């Protein structure tokens, strides 16, 4: 099979690719903003509301420690949310573009 080289400029100019990039960027910026806000709540909360963060919740565990450990759950949650969206939406759009490029290159 003799294939023409892929015209990456044409792919980048494809309205479907532009839409994919726009949708993915908007989604990722939103996830990043949420992640950063949650991350910075820990030091800000500890600095400005020490009485809340030192409040005992259960045995030796205080609210600050539980909040700090929740950072791991939030990181995993963000990863799950992204992977589900990528599998359901972004991958389908990318596959459509790849199929179109392959068909035009044969």
N, CA, C and O atoms as a GROMACS GRO file, in nm:
protein
  424
    1UNK      N    1   0.083  -0.119   0.000
    1UNK     CA    2   0.000   0.000   0.000
    1UNK      C    3   0.087   0.125   0.000
    1UNK      O    4   0.184   0.135   0.076
    2UNK      N    5   0.052   0.216  -0.083
    2UNK     CA    6   0.127   0.340  -0.093
    2UNK      C    7   0.044   0.452  -0.030
    2UNK      O    8  -0.063   0.486  -0.079
    3UNK      N    9   0.094   0.508   0.079
    3UNK     CA   10   0.022   0.612   0.150
    3UNK      C   11   0.089   0.747   0.128
    3UNK      O   12   0.212   0.758   0.124
    4UNK      N   13   0.005   0.848   0.115
    4UNK     CA   14   0.057   0.985   0.109
    4UNK      C   15   0.094   1.026   0.252
    4UNK      O   16   0.036   0.976   0.348
    5UNK      N   17   0.189   1.117   0.266
    5UNK     CA   18   0.218   1.166   0.400
    5UNK      C   19   0.098   1.243   0.456
    5UNK      O   20   0.021   1.303   0.382
    6UNK      N   21   0.084   1.238   0.586
    6UNK     CA   22  -0.029   1.305   0.651
    6UNK      C   23  -0.005   1.455   0.651
    6UNK      O   24   0.102   1.503   0.687
    7UNK      N   25  -0.105   1.528   0.610
    7UNK     CA   26  -0.100   1.674   0.612
    7UNK      C   27  -0.147   1.721   0.750
    7UNK      O   28  -0.266   1.741   0.772
    8UNK      N   29  -0.053   1.739   0.840
    8UNK     CA   30  -0.086   1.775   0.979
    8UNK      C   31  -0.148   1.914   0.988
    8UNK      O   32  -0.226   1.940   1.079
    9UNK      N   33  -0.114   2.002   0.895
    9UNK     CA   34  -0.175   2.135   0.896
    9UNK      C   35  -0.324   2.125   0.864
    9UNK      O   36  -0.406   2.198   0.920
   10UNK      N   37  -0.357   2.034   0.772
   10UNK     CA   38  -0.499   2.014   0.739
   10UNK      C   39  -0.573   1.952   0.857
   10UNK      O   40  -0.688   1.988   0.884
   11UNK      N   41  -0.507   1.860   0.927
   11UNK     CA   42  -0.570   1.799   1.046
   11UNK      C   43  -0.594   1.906   1.151
   11UNK      O   44  -0.702   1.913   1.209
   12UNK      N   45  -0.493   1.991   1.175
   12UNK     CA   46  -0.507   2.096   1.276
   12UNK      C   47  -0.613   2.199   1.237
   12UNK      O   48  -0.672   2.263   1.324
   13UNK      N   49  -0.638   2.215   1.108
   13UNK     CA   50  -0.738   2.311   1.062
   13UNK      C   51  -0.878   2.249   1.052
   13UNK      O   52  -0.976   2.320   1.030
   14UNK      N   53  -0.887   2.119   1.068
   14UNK     CA   54  -1.016   2.049   1.059
   14UNK      C   55  -1.108   2.099   1.171
   14UNK      O   56  -1.068   2.100   1.287
   15UNK      N   57  -1.230   2.139   1.138
   15UNK     CA   58  -1.323   2.189   1.241
   15UNK      C   59  -1.349   2.088   1.353
   15UNK      O   60  -1.371   2.127   1.468
   16UNK      N   61  -1.347   1.959   1.319
   16UNK     CA   62  -1.368   1.857   1.424
   16UNK      C   63  -1.251   1.854   1.521
   16UNK      O   64  -1.270   1.837   1.641
   17UNK      N   65  -1.128   1.871   1.469
   17UNK     CA   66  -1.011   1.875   1.556
   17UNK      C   67  -1.013   2.000   1.643
   17UNK      O   68  -0.981   1.994   1.762
   18UNK      N   69  -1.049   2.111   1.584
   18UNK     CA   70  -1.058   2.236   1.660
   18UNK      C   71  -1.162   2.223   1.771
   18UNK      O   72  -1.139   2.268   1.883
   19UNK      N   73  -1.276   2.161   1.739
   19UNK     CA   74  -1.380   2.139   1.840
   19UNK      C   75  -1.330   2.046   1.951
   19UNK      O   76  -1.353   2.071   2.069
   20UNK      N   77  -1.262   1.937   1.910
   20UNK     CA   78  -1.207   1.844   2.009
   20UNK      C   79  -1.109   1.916   2.102
   20UNK      O   80  -1.116   1.900   2.224
   21UNK      N   81  -1.020   1.993   2.045
   21UNK     CA   82  -0.920   2.064   2.124
   21UNK      C   83  -0.986   2.165   2.218
   21UNK      O   84  -0.948   2.177   2.334
   22UNK      N   85  -1.085   2.237   2.168
   22UNK     CA   86  -1.156   2.336   2.250
   22UNK      C   87  -1.229   2.269   2.365
   22UNK      O   88  -1.220   2.314   2.480
   23UNK      N   89  -1.301   2.162   2.336
   23UNK     CA   90  -1.377   2.093   2.440
   23UNK      C   91  -1.286   2.031   2.545
   23UNK      O   92  -1.312   2.038   2.664
   24UNK      N   93  -1.178   1.970   2.498
   24UNK     CA   94  -1.084   1.906   2.591
   24UNK      C   95  -1.013   2.010   2.677
   24UNK      O   96  -0.997   1.991   2.797
   25UNK      N   97  -0.971   2.119   2.616
   25UNK     CA   98  -0.903   2.226   2.691
   25UNK      C   99  -0.995   2.286   2.796
   25UNK      O  100  -0.953   2.307   2.910
   26UNK      N  101  -1.118   2.315   2.758
   26UNK     CA  102  -1.213   2.373   2.853
   26UNK      C  103  -1.237   2.278   2.971
   26UNK      O  104  -1.241   2.322   3.086
   27UNK      N  105  -1.252   2.151   2.942
   27UNK     CA  106  -1.274   2.052   3.047
   27UNK      C  107  -1.151   2.041   3.139
   27UNK      O  108  -1.165   2.037   3.261
   28UNK      N  109  -1.033   2.036   3.079
   28UNK     CA  110  -0.911   2.022   3.159
   28UNK      C  111  -0.883   2.146   3.243
   28UNK      O  112  -0.837   2.135   3.356
   29UNK      N  113  -0.910   2.265   3.189
   29UNK     CA  114  -0.891   2.387   3.269
   29UNK      C  115  -0.985   2.387   3.389
   29UNK      O  116  -0.947   2.429   3.498
   30UNK      N  117  -1.108   2.340   3.369
   30UNK     CA  118  -1.203   2.331   3.479
   30UNK      C  119  -1.156   2.234   3.586
   30UNK      O  120  -1.164   2.264   3.705
   31UNK      N  121  -1.108   2.116   3.544
   31UNK     CA  122  -1.055   2.019   3.640
   31UNK      C  123  -0.934   2.075   3.714
   31UNK      O  124  -0.920   2.056   3.835
   32UNK      N  125  -0.848   2.143   3.641
   32UNK     CA  126  -0.729   2.198   3.705
   32UNK      C  127  -0.766   2.306   3.806
   32UNK      O  128  -0.709   2.312   3.915
   33UNK      N  129  -0.861   2.392   3.771
   33UNK     CA  130  -0.904   2.497   3.863
   33UNK      C  131  -0.962   2.436   3.990
   33UNK      O  132  -0.932   2.482   4.100
   34UNK      N  133  -1.046   2.334   3.975
   34UNK     CA  134  -1.102   2.266   4.091
   34UNK      C  135  -0.991   2.204   4.176
   34UNK      O  136  -0.991   2.218   4.298
   35UNK      N  137  -0.897   2.134   4.112
   35UNK     CA  138  -0.788   2.069   4.184
   35UNK      C  139  -0.703   2.170   4.260
   35UNK      O  140  -0.669   2.148   4.377
   36UNK      N  141  -0.668   2.279   4.194
   36UNK     CA  142  -0.586   2.380   4.261
   36UNK      C  143  -0.660   2.446   4.377
   36UNK      O  144  -0.601   2.470   4.482
   37UNK      N  145  -0.787   2.476   4.357
   37UNK     CA  146  -0.865   2.536   4.464
   37UNK      C  147  -0.871   2.442   4.584
   37UNK      O  148  -0.852   2.484   4.698
   38UNK      N  149  -0.897   2.315   4.559
   38UNK     CA  150  -0.904   2.218   4.670
   38UNK      C  151  -0.768   2.204   4.737
   38UNK      O  152  -0.760   2.197   4.860
   39UNK      N  153  -0.662   2.200   4.657
   39UNK     CA  154  -0.527   2.186   4.712
   39UNK      C  155  -0.493   2.303   4.803
   39UNK      O  156  -0.441   2.284   4.913
   40UNK      N  157  -0.522   2.425   4.758
   40UNK     CA  158  -0.485   2.543   4.837
   40UNK      C  159  -0.578   2.568   4.955
   40UNK      O  160  -0.547   2.651   5.041
   41UNK      N  161  -0.691   2.498   4.961
   41UNK     CA  162  -0.775   2.509   5.080
   41UNK      C  163  -0.705   2.454   5.203
   41UNK      O  164  -0.731   2.500   5.315
   42UNK      N  165  -0.617   2.358   5.185
   42UNK     CA  166  -0.546   2.299   5.299
   42UNK      C  167  -0.456   2.401   5.368
   42UNK      O  168  -0.474   2.426   5.487
   43UNK      N  169  -0.359   2.461   5.299
   43UNK     CA  170  -0.274   2.558   5.369
   43UNK      C  171  -0.350   2.684   5.412
   43UNK      O  172  -0.322   2.740   5.518
   44UNK      N  173  -0.445   2.728   5.330
   44UNK     CA  174  -0.522   2.847   5.368
   44UNK      C  175  -0.610   2.818   5.489
   44UNK      O  176  -0.620   2.900   5.580
   45UNK      N  177  -0.674   2.703   5.488
   45UNK     CA  178  -0.757   2.666   5.601
   45UNK      C  179  -0.677   2.649   5.728
   45UNK      O  180  -0.720   2.692   5.836
   46UNK      N  181  -0.560   2.587   5.716
   46UNK     CA  182  -0.475   2.568   5.834
   46UNK      C  183  -0.423   2.702   5.886
   46UNK      O  184  -0.407   2.719   6.007
   47UNK      N  185  -0.398   2.795   5.797
   47UNK     CA  186  -0.345   2.925   5.839
   47UNK      C  187  -0.452   3.016   5.897
   47UNK      O  188  -0.429   3.085   5.996
   48UNK      N  189  -0.570   3.015   5.836
   48UNK     CA  190  -0.672   3.112   5.875
   48UNK      C  191  -0.783   3.055   5.964
   48UNK      O  192  -0.856   3.131   6.028
   49UNK      N  193  -0.796   2.924   5.969
   49UNK     CA  194  -0.896   2.864   6.058
   49UNK      C  195  -0.834   2.748   6.137
   49UNK      O  196  -0.879   2.634   6.126
   50UNK      N  197  -0.732   2.778   6.216
   50UNK     CA  198  -0.664   2.670   6.289
   50UNK      C  199  -0.757   2.598   6.387
   50UNK      O  200  -0.739   2.480   6.414
   51UNK      N  201  -0.857   2.670   6.439
   51UNK     CA  202  -0.949   2.604   6.533
   51UNK      C  203  -1.031   2.496   6.462
   51UNK      O  204  -1.061   2.392   6.522
   52UNK      N  205  -1.067   2.517   6.334
   52UNK     CA  206  -1.139   2.416   6.259
   52UNK      C  207  -1.047   2.299   6.226
   52UNK      O  208  -1.085   2.183   6.242
   53UNK      N  209  -0.928   2.328   6.180
   53UNK     CA  210  -0.837   2.224   6.136
   53UNK      C  211  -0.779   2.143   6.253
   53UNK      O  212  -0.730   2.032   6.231
   54UNK      N  213  -0.783   2.195   6.374
   54UNK     CA  214  -0.734   2.120   6.490
   54UNK      C  215  -0.848   2.050   6.564
   54UNK      O  216  -0.824   1.982   6.664
   55UNK      N  217  -0.971   2.066   6.517
   55UNK     CA  218  -1.086   2.004   6.582
   55UNK      C  219  -1.077   1.851   6.571
   55UNK      O  220  -1.060   1.797   6.462
   56UNK      N  221  -1.089   1.783   6.685
   56UNK     CA  222  -1.084   1.637   6.687
   56UNK      C  223  -1.211   1.581   6.625
   56UNK      O  224  -1.322   1.626   6.654
   57UNK      N  225  -1.194   1.481   6.539
   57UNK     CA  226  -1.307   1.418   6.473
   57UNK      C  227  -1.331   1.279   6.531
   57UNK      O  228  -1.443   1.242   6.565
   58UNK      N  229  -1.223   1.203   6.541
   58UNK     CA  230  -1.234   1.067   6.593
   58UNK      C  231  -1.098   1.026   6.649
   58UNK      O  232  -1.001   1.017   6.574
   59UNK      N  233  -1.091   1.001   6.776
   59UNK     CA  234  -0.965   0.964   6.839
   59UNK      C  235  -0.859   1.071   6.815
   59UNK      O  236  -0.883   1.189   6.839
   60UNK      N  237  -0.743   1.027   6.768
   60UNK     CA  238  -0.636   1.125   6.744
   60UNK      C  239  -0.651   1.201   6.611
   60UNK      O  240  -0.574   1.293   6.584
   61UNK      N  241  -0.749   1.164   6.530
   61UNK     CA  242  -0.766   1.228   6.399
   61UNK      C  243  -0.839   1.361   6.413
   61UNK      O  244  -0.946   1.370   6.474
   62UNK      N  245  -0.779   1.463   6.356
   62UNK     CA  246  -0.845   1.594   6.354
   62UNK      C  247  -0.890   1.626   6.212
   62UNK      O  248  -0.854   1.557   6.116
   63UNK      N  249  -0.968   1.733   6.198
   63UNK     CA  250  -1.022   1.771   6.070
   63UNK      C  251  -0.911   1.800   5.968
   63UNK      O  252  -0.924   1.765   5.851
   64UNK      N  253  -0.802   1.863   6.012
   64UNK     CA  254  -0.693   1.897   5.922
   64UNK      C  255  -0.629   1.773   5.860
   64UNK      O  256  -0.598   1.771   5.741
   65UNK      N  257  -0.608   1.671   5.941
   65UNK     CA  258  -0.548   1.548   5.890
   65UNK      C  259  -0.642   1.478   5.793
   65UNK      O  260  -0.600   1.428   5.688
   66UNK      N  261  -0.769   1.474   5.827
   66UNK     CA  262  -0.866   1.412   5.736
   66UNK      C  263  -0.875   1.491   5.606
   66UNK      O  264  -0.883   1.432   5.498
   67UNK      N  265  -0.874   1.623   5.615
   67UNK     CA  266  -0.877   1.706   5.494
   67UNK      C  267  -0.752   1.681   5.409
   67UNK      O  268  -0.761   1.670   5.287
   68UNK      N  269  -0.636   1.672   5.476
   68UNK     CA  270  -0.512   1.646   5.402
   68UNK      C  271  -0.518   1.511   5.331
   68UNK      O  272  -0.476   1.500   5.216
   69UNK      N  273  -0.570   1.410   5.399
   69UNK     CA  274  -0.582   1.279   5.336
   69UNK      C  275  -0.686   1.279   5.224
   69UNK      O  276  -0.676   1.200   5.130
   70UNK      N  277  -0.784   1.367   5.234
   70UNK     CA  278  -0.885   1.375   5.128
   70UNK      C  279  -0.825   1.425   4.996
   70UNK      O  280  -0.884   1.405   4.890
   71UNK      N  281  -0.710   1.488   5.003
   71UNK     CA  282  -0.642   1.533   4.880
   71UNK      C  283  -0.614   1.413   4.788
   71UNK      O  284  -0.623   1.425   4.666
   72UNK      N  285  -0.581   1.299   4.847
   72UNK     CA  286  -0.556   1.179   4.766
   72UNK      C  287  -0.685   1.133   4.698
   72UNK      O  288  -0.683   1.098   4.580
   73UNK      N  289  -0.795   1.133   4.772
   73UNK     CA  290  -0.924   1.093   4.714
   73UNK      C  291  -0.965   1.188   4.602
   73UNK      O  292  -1.017   1.144   4.499
   74UNK      N  293  -0.942   1.316   4.621
   74UNK     CA  294  -0.977   1.414   4.517
   74UNK      C  295  -0.890   1.392   4.393
   74UNK      O  296  -0.940   1.401   4.281
   75UNK      N  297  -0.762   1.366   4.411
   75UNK     CA  298  -0.674   1.341   4.296
   75UNK      C  299  -0.721   1.219   4.218
   75UNK      O  300  -0.726   1.222   4.095
   76UNK      N  301  -0.755   1.112   4.289
   76UNK     CA  302  -0.806   0.993   4.220
   76UNK      C  303  -0.940   1.023   4.154
   76UNK      O  304  -0.966   0.976   4.043
   77UNK      N  305  -1.024   1.099   4.221
   77UNK     CA  306  -1.153   1.136   4.164
   77UNK      C  307  -1.139   1.215   4.036
   77UNK      O  308  -1.212   1.192   3.939
   78UNK      N  309  -1.046   1.309   4.034
   78UNK     CA  310  -1.021   1.388   3.914
   78UNK      C  311  -0.973   1.296   3.801
   78UNK      O  312  -1.015   1.312   3.687
   79UNK      N  313  -0.886   1.201   3.833
   79UNK     CA  314  -0.838   1.106   3.732
   79UNK      C  315  -0.952   1.022   3.676
   79UNK      O  316  -0.959   0.999   3.555
   80UNK      N  317  -1.041   0.977   3.762
   80UNK     CA  318  -1.156   0.896   3.717
   80UNK      C  319  -1.249   0.979   3.630
   80UNK      O  320  -1.295   0.933   3.526
   81UNK      N  321  -1.278   1.101   3.673
   81UNK     CA  322  -1.367   1.189   3.595
   81UNK      C  323  -1.307   1.215   3.458
   81UNK      O  324  -1.378   1.210   3.357
   82UNK      N  325  -1.176   1.244   3.454
   82UNK     CA  326  -1.114   1.270   3.324
   82UNK      C  327  -1.116   1.146   3.236
   82UNK      O  328  -1.151   1.154   3.118
   83UNK      N  329  -1.080   1.030   3.292
   83UNK     CA  330  -1.073   0.910   3.208
   83UNK      C  331  -1.211   0.872   3.154
   83UNK      O  332  -1.222   0.825   3.041
   84UNK      N  333  -1.315   0.891   3.234
   84UNK     CA  334  -1.450   0.861   3.185
   84UNK      C  335  -1.489   0.955   3.071
   84UNK      O  336  -1.543   0.911   2.970
   85UNK      N  337  -1.461   1.083   3.088
   85UNK     CA  338  -1.493   1.179   2.981
   85UNK      C  339  -1.410   1.150   2.856
   85UNK      O  340  -1.462   1.155   2.745
   86UNK      N  341  -1.282   1.120   2.876
   86UNK     CA  342  -1.196   1.091   2.761
   86UNK      C  343  -1.245   0.967   2.686
   86UNK      O  344  -1.252   0.968   2.563
   87UNK      N  345  -1.279   0.862   2.759
   87UNK     CA  346  -1.326   0.740   2.695
   87UNK      C  347  -1.459   0.760   2.624
   87UNK      O  348  -1.481   0.703   2.517
   88UNK      N  349  -1.547   0.838   2.682
   88UNK     CA  350  -1.682   0.854   2.629
   88UNK      C  351  -1.688   0.958   2.517
   88UNK      O  352  -1.759   0.938   2.418
   89UNK      N  353  -1.616   1.070   2.530
   89UNK     CA  354  -1.632   1.181   2.438
   89UNK      C  355  -1.508   1.205   2.353
   89UNK      O  356  -1.515   1.200   2.230
   90UNK      N  357  -1.396   1.231   2.417
   90UNK     CA  358  -1.276   1.272   2.344
   90UNK      C  359  -1.223   1.163   2.251
   90UNK      O  360  -1.183   1.192   2.138
   91UNK      N  361  -1.222   1.039   2.298
   91UNK     CA  362  -1.171   0.930   2.215
   91UNK      C  363  -1.259   0.907   2.092
   91UNK      O  364  -1.208   0.874   1.985
   92UNK      N  365  -1.390   0.923   2.108
   92UNK     CA  366  -1.480   0.905   1.993
   92UNK      C  367  -1.454   1.013   1.888
   92UNK      O  368  -1.450   0.984   1.768
   93UNK      N  369  -1.437   1.136   1.932
   93UNK     CA  370  -1.408   1.244   1.837
   93UNK      C  371  -1.273   1.222   1.770
   93UNK      O  372  -1.259   1.244   1.650
   94UNK      N  373  -1.173   1.180   1.846
   94UNK     CA  374  -1.040   1.156   1.790
   94UNK      C  375  -1.045   1.041   1.689
   94UNK      O  376  -0.981   1.049   1.584
   95UNK      N  377  -1.119   0.936   1.720
   95UNK     CA  378  -1.130   0.822   1.628
   95UNK      C  379  -1.194   0.865   1.496
   95UNK      O  380  -1.154   0.820   1.389
   96UNK      N  381  -1.294   0.952   1.505
   96UNK     CA  382  -1.360   1.003   1.384
   96UNK      C  383  -1.260   1.079   1.297
   96UNK      O  384  -1.259   1.064   1.175
   97UNK      N  385  -1.177   1.159   1.358
   97UNK     CA  386  -1.077   1.237   1.284
   97UNK      C  387  -0.973   1.144   1.223
   97UNK      O  388  -0.934   1.162   1.107
   98UNK      N  389  -0.926   1.045   1.299
   98UNK     CA  390  -0.826   0.950   1.249
   98UNK      C  391  -0.881   0.873   1.130
   98UNK      O  392  -0.811   0.855   1.030
   99UNK      N  393  -1.004   0.827   1.140
   99UNK     CA  394  -1.065   0.754   1.028
   99UNK      C  395  -1.072   0.842   0.904
   99UNK      O  396  -1.043   0.796   0.793
  100UNK      N  397  -1.111   0.964   0.921
  100UNK     CA  398  -1.120   1.057   0.809
  100UNK      C  399  -0.984   1.081   0.745
  100UNK      O  400  -0.972   1.085   0.622
  101UNK      N  401  -0.882   1.098   0.826
  101UNK     CA  402  -0.747   1.121   0.774
  101UNK      C  403  -0.697   0.998   0.701
  101UNK      O  404  -0.637   1.009   0.594
  102UNK      N  405  -0.720   0.880   0.758
  102UNK     CA  406  -0.675   0.756   0.693
  102UNK      C  407  -0.745   0.736   0.559
  102UNK      O  408  -0.683   0.694   0.461
  103UNK      N  409  -0.874   0.765   0.555
  103UNK     CA  410  -0.948   0.749   0.429
  103UNK      C  411  -0.898   0.844   0.322
  103UNK      O  412  -0.894   0.809   0.204
  104UNK      N  413  -0.862   0.966   0.362
  104UNK     CA  414  -0.814   1.064   0.262
  104UNK      C  415  -0.670   1.039   0.223
  104UNK      O  416  -0.621   1.097   0.126
  105UNK      N  417  -0.600   0.953   0.296
  105UNK     CA  418  -0.459   0.924   0.265
  105UNK      C  419  -0.440   0.798   0.184
  105UNK      O  420  -0.326   0.763   0.153
  106UNK      N  421  -0.545   0.727   0.150
  106UNK     CA  422  -0.525   0.604   0.073
  106UNK      C  423  -0.542   0.629  -0.074
  106UNK      O  424  -0.529   0.536  -0.154
   0.00000   0.00000   0.00000
